[in-house]
């Protein structure tokens, strides 16, 4: 199931109505920080995996 441009616009409109225009930048910032922390955690996990076991 793929989303077309109409469906994406509808989803964005619903999000705008639910959270309001003032909350959207804050919401986007928190999602960006969460993604950054997730990627950092994945990298740390890979680094620990690659360490030779004594």
N, C-alpha and C positions, 0 to 999 in steps of 0.2 A: 504494500500500500504506500503510494507516494503522495506527498502533499504538493498541490499546485499552488500557484501564486494567490488565488482567491482564498484558499483554505488558510494559508499563512497570514494573509491580511486579516481574515476573520479572527484568528487566534490572537493576533497582536491587538486588535480592537477590543476583544474581551479582556485581555490583560490590562489594557489602558483603562477600561471601565472599572475593573476590580480594584486596581491599586492607585489610580489617579496619576496625573502628570507629574506631581511633585515627588512621588515615591519611586517612579521608574528609574531615575539615575542612581538612587541609593540601592535599589534592587539589582540593577545591572552591575554596580560596583561590588556588591557582596557575592554575586555569582562569579565574577571575575576572580575575586580573592579565593573563593572556594576551589575553582579550577586550578589556580596557581598552587595552592596547598596540596591538591590531589596529585598534580604532576610532580611536585617536590617529593611527596611520599613515595611515588612510584620509582623515582630515580634513586632515593635512599635505599629502597628495598632491593633494587638491582645491584647497587654497590655492595650491599651486605652479602648478596648472593654470590658475587664474583670473588669475594675475599677467600684466600686459601685457608682451609681448615688445618689447624695445628695438631 
